[in-house]
Amino acid sequence: MHYRRVLGIGLTAAGILGYFVGVYAAYPGRAFSLTLTMVGITLAFTTPATEAEL
């Protein structure tokens, strides 16, 4: 299983959700949603295609 890809997709989803919640309701730390999105996208797209490439 590509745990980095799954983690990346999860972080991206959490970051996007946090961003949209932050648009409607201000909460402390909402700027970290953009960081989560960037890190999630990076993890999702830098994961090798096959296990043999690890």
Buried (B, 14 or more C-beta within 10 A) or exposed (E): EBEBBEBBBBBBEBBBEBBEEBEEEEEEEBEBBBEBBEBBBBBBEEBEEEEEEE
